[in-house]
Amino acid sequence: MPLTEFQHELLALLARTRDSDGYLAGGTALHFAPTSHRFSDDIDFFHDSVEAVAESFARDSQALEEAGYHLEVLLSQPGLVRASVQSGNEATRVDWAHDSAWRFMPLVRHETGGLLLHEVDLAINKVLALAGRDEARDFVDILYAHEHVLPLGAMVWAAVGKDPGFTPASLLEQLKRRGRYQPEEIDRLALAAPFNPIESKDAWRKALSCADDFIRSRPHDEVGCLYHSPSLDRFAAPCPEPSLQEQGLVAHFGQPGGILPRVAEAGG
């Protein structure tokens, strides 16, 4: 798994303090899988309220200091605390941040990371992040999610359920402006596998083209949803034809706290 030994130790310690008010998200959670493309240079804990951020930081900082770690607060404001956590020559950044409780799936529990955002929510958050900021790390992450979690079109289609300020078309248009990174921007990332900028650009163009076709193929009353296969117990991107029922898929909409797919609806 693409975690440094130091990050692994931190997560093992902080997982003991994680409760329903805080969960691991961001790049670290997305890259728990052994097939991940890169190491994350920080650890992000998200919380459903501003108050929970302050409470979680107070609890975690005490646990870290008692365990012998040194904390340097880099930023502190309502809803966001950022600190550098150090032990000896090892250090990493940790963020405690507020995010909307709206998500597609409930949180999942991992033996090392504690509570984690579900992989589909992590992927959708990355789509919205890349739309809002032009960073190479988000681009690498989106290509990883496109390959291992959901096709880009399905992520874009679902993402507007979390951020209704976008339509699928406007979100995709924003993403089309991304992907133009210099080799040195990629080289600065801590990659767990080789990343070819030329191949990645070609893969990105194909992903964008397929995403355009996908969002044009779906009916408006399904906008903002994922599609779940009860028989396979996974999310998928439906084909234009035949119907969802014939493809064995059901629409799955998010809500505050997330919700498990309703398998009883699999028959239509």
DALINHU-V108714 format. One record per residue. N is the residue number from 1. RES is the residue in one small letter. OMEGA is omega as a letter, one per 20 degrees, with the letter a starting at -180 (none if undefined). NEAR is the number of other C-alpha atoms within 10 Angstrom. Layout:
BEGIN
n=N res=RES omega=OMEGA near=NEAR
n=N res=RES omega=OMEGA near=NEAR
END
This chain:
BEGIN
n=1 res=m omega=a near=13
n=2 res=p omega=r near=21
n=3 res=l omega=r near=20
n=4 res=t omega=r near=14
n=5 res=e omega=a near=10
n=6 res=f omega=r near=15
n=7 res=q omega=r near=22
n=8 res=h omega=r near=15
n=9 res=e omega=r near=13
n=10 res=l omega=a near=21
n=11 res=l omega=r near=20
n=12 res=a omega=r near=15
n=13 res=l omega=a near=18
n=14 res=l omega=r near=18
n=15 res=a omega=r near=21
n=16 res=r omega=a near=15
n=17 res=t omega=a near=14
n=18 res=r omega=r near=20
n=19 res=d omega=a near=11
n=20 res=s omega=a near=10
n=21 res=d omega=a near=16
n=22 res=g omega=a near=26
n=23 res=y omega=r near=23
n=24 res=l omega=r near=29
n=25 res=a omega=r near=24
n=26 res=g omega=a near=24
n=27 res=g omega=a near=21
n=28 res=t omega=a near=22
n=29 res=a omega=a near=23
n=30 res=l omega=a near=26
n=31 res=h omega=r near=24
n=32 res=f omega=a near=19
n=33 res=a omega=a near=13
n=34 res=p omega=r near=10
n=35 res=t omega=a near=13
n=36 res=s omega=a near=19
n=37 res=h omega=a near=19
n=38 res=r omega=r near=25
n=39 res=f omega=r near=21
n=40 res=s omega=a near=25
n=41 res=d omega=r near=17
n=42 res=d omega=r near=18
n=43 res=i omega=a near=21
n=44 res=d omega=r near=20
n=45 res=f omega=a near=27
n=46 res=f omega=a near=27
n=47 res=h omega=a near=25
n=48 res=d omega=r near=20
n=49 res=s omega=r near=17
n=50 res=v omega=a near=17
n=51 res=e omega=a near=13
n=52 res=a omega=r near=19
n=53 res=v omega=a near=26
n=54 res=a omega=a near=21
n=55 res=e omega=a near=13
n=56 res=s omega=r near=22
n=57 res=f omega=r near=20
n=58 res=a omega=a near=11
n=59 res=r omega=a near=14
n=60 res=d omega=a near=19
n=61 res=s omega=r near=17
n=62 res=q omega=a near=14
n=63 res=a omega=a near=16
n=64 res=l omega=a near=17
n=65 res=e omega=r near=12
n=66 res=e omega=r near=10
n=67 res=a omega=r near=12
n=68 res=g omega=r near=12
n=69 res=y omega=r near=16
n=70 res=h omega=r near=16
n=71 res=l omega=r near=19
n=72 res=e omega=a near=11
n=73 res=v omega=a near=13
n=74 res=l omega=a near=12
n=75 res=l omega=r near=11
n=76 res=s omega=r near=13
n=77 res=q omega=a near=11
n=78 res=p omega=r near=12
n=79 res=g omega=r near=18
n=80 res=l omega=r near=19
n=81 res=v omega=r near=20
n=82 res=r omega=a near=21
n=83 res=a omega=r near=20
n=84 res=s omega=a near=16
n=85 res=v omega=a near=22
n=86 res=q omega=r near=18
n=87 res=s omega=a near=13
n=88 res=g omega=r near=8
n=89 res=n omega=a near=5
n=90 res=e omega=r near=11
n=91 res=a omega=r near=17
n=92 res=t omega=r near=17
n=93 res=r omega=r near=19
n=94 res=v omega=r near=22
n=95 res=d omega=r near=23
n=96 res=w omega=a near=27
n=97 res=a omega=r near=25
n=98 res=h omega=r near=21
n=99 res=d omega=r near=15
n=100 res=s omega=r near=12
n=101 res=a omega=a near=16
n=102 res=w omega=r near=18
n=103 res=r omega=a near=24
n=104 res=f omega=a near=27
n=105 res=m omega=r near=21
n=106 res=p omega=r near=20
n=107 res=l omega=r near=21
n=108 res=v omega=a near=14
n=109 res=r omega=r near=15
n=110 res=h omega=a near=13
n=111 res=e omega=r near=10
n=112 res=t omega=a near=17
n=113 res=g omega=a near=23
n=114 res=g omega=r near=21
n=115 res=l omega=a near=24
n=116 res=l omega=r near=25
n=117 res=l omega=r near=26
n=118 res=h omega=a near=20
n=119 res=e omega=r near=21
n=120 res=v omega=r near=20
n=121 res=d omega=r near=26
n=122 res=l omega=a near=22
n=123 res=a omega=a near=28
n=124 res=i omega=r near=26
n=125 res=n omega=r near=21
n=126 res=k omega=r near=23
n=127 res=v omega=r near=24
n=128 res=l omega=r near=21
n=129 res=a omega=a near=16
n=130 res=l omega=r near=22
n=131 res=a omega=a near=21
n=132 res=g omega=a near=12
n=133 res=r omega=a near=11
n=134 res=d omega=a near=16
n=135 res=e omega=a near=17
n=136 res=a omega=a near=21
n=137 res=r omega=r near=20
n=138 res=d omega=r near=21
n=139 res=f omega=r near=24
n=140 res=v omega=a near=21
n=141 res=d omega=a near=23
n=142 res=i omega=r near=25
n=143 res=l omega=r near=20
n=144 res=y omega=a near=20
n=145 res=a omega=r near=24
n=146 res=h omega=a near=19
n=147 res=e omega=a near=13
n=148 res=h omega=a near=14
n=149 res=v omega=r near=21
n=150 res=l omega=r near=22
n=151 res=p omega=a near=21
n=152 res=l omega=a near=28
n=153 res=g omega=r near=23
n=154 res=a omega=r near=25
n=155 res=m omega=r near=28
n=156 res=v omega=a near=31
n=157 res=w omega=a near=25
n=158 res=a omega=a near=26
n=159 res=a omega=a near=28
n=160 res=v omega=r near=21
n=161 res=g omega=r near=24
n=162 res=k omega=r near=23
n=163 res=d omega=a near=14
n=164 res=p omega=r near=11
n=165 res=g omega=r near=9
n=166 res=f omega=q near=16
n=167 res=t omega=r near=18
n=168 res=p omega=a near=24
n=169 res=a omega=a near=16
n=170 res=s omega=r near=14
n=171 res=l omega=r near=21
n=172 res=l omega=r near=22
n=173 res=e omega=r near=14
n=174 res=q omega=a near=14
n=175 res=l omega=r near=21
n=176 res=k omega=r near=15
n=177 res=r omega=a near=11
n=178 res=r omega=r near=17
n=179 res=g omega=a near=20
n=180 res=r omega=a near=13
n=181 res=y omega=r near=14
n=182 res=q omega=a near=10
n=183 res=p omega=a near=13
n=184 res=e omega=r near=8
n=185 res=e omega=r near=11
n=186 res=i omega=a near=18
n=187 res=d omega=a near=11
n=188 res=r omega=r near=10
n=189 res=l omega=r near=15
n=190 res=a omega=a near=14
n=191 res=l omega=r near=17
n=192 res=a omega=a near=17
n=193 res=a omega=r near=12
n=194 res=p omega=a near=8
n=195 res=f omega=a near=15
n=196 res=n omega=a near=10
n=197 res=p omega=a near=16
n=198 res=i omega=r near=10
n=199 res=e omega=a near=9
n=200 res=s omega=r near=15
n=201 res=k omega=r near=15
n=202 res=d omega=r near=11
n=203 res=a omega=a near=15
n=204 res=w omega=r near=21
n=205 res=r omega=r near=13
n=206 res=k omega=r near=13
n=207 res=a omega=r near=18
n=208 res=l omega=r near=18
n=209 res=s omega=r near=15
n=210 res=c omega=r near=16
n=211 res=a omega=r near=22
n=212 res=d omega=r near=18
n=213 res=d omega=a near=13
n=214 res=f omega=a near=21
n=215 res=i omega=r near=20
n=216 res=r omega=a near=14
n=217 res=s omega=a near=13
n=218 res=r omega=r near=14
n=219 res=p omega=a near=9
n=220 res=h omega=a near=9
n=221 res=d omega=r near=7
n=222 res=e omega=a near=15
n=223 res=v omega=r near=20
n=224 res=g omega=a near=23
n=225 res=c omega=r near=22
n=226 res=l omega=r near=27
n=227 res=y omega=a near=21
n=228 res=h omega=r near=23
n=229 res=s omega=r near=22
n=230 res=p omega=a near=18
n=231 res=s omega=r near=10
n=232 res=l omega=a near=10
n=233 res=d omega=r near=10
n=234 res=r omega=r near=13
n=235 res=f omega=a near=20
n=236 res=a omega=r near=17
n=237 res=a omega=a near=18
n=238 res=p omega=r near=21
n=239 res=c omega=r near=12
n=240 res=p omega=r near=14
n=241 res=e omega=i near=9
n=242 res=p omega=a near=9
n=243 res=s omega=r near=12
n=244 res=l omega=a near=19
n=245 res=q omega=a near=14
n=246 res=e omega=r near=10
n=247 res=q omega=a near=12
n=248 res=g omega=a near=17
n=249 res=l omega=r near=25
n=250 res=v omega=r near=24
n=251 res=a omega=a near=20
n=252 res=h omega=a near=21
n=253 res=f omega=r near=21
n=254 res=g omega=r near=21
n=255 res=q omega=r near=15
n=256 res=p omega=a near=14
n=257 res=g omega=a near=14
n=258 res=g omega=a near=18
n=259 res=i omega=r near=16
n=260 res=l omega=r near=11
n=261 res=p omega=a near=23
n=262 res=r omega=a near=12
n=263 res=v omega=a near=13
n=264 res=a omega=a near=8
n=265 res=e omega=a near=12
n=266 res=a omega=a near=17
n=267 res=g omega=r near=12
n=268 res=g omega=none near=12
END
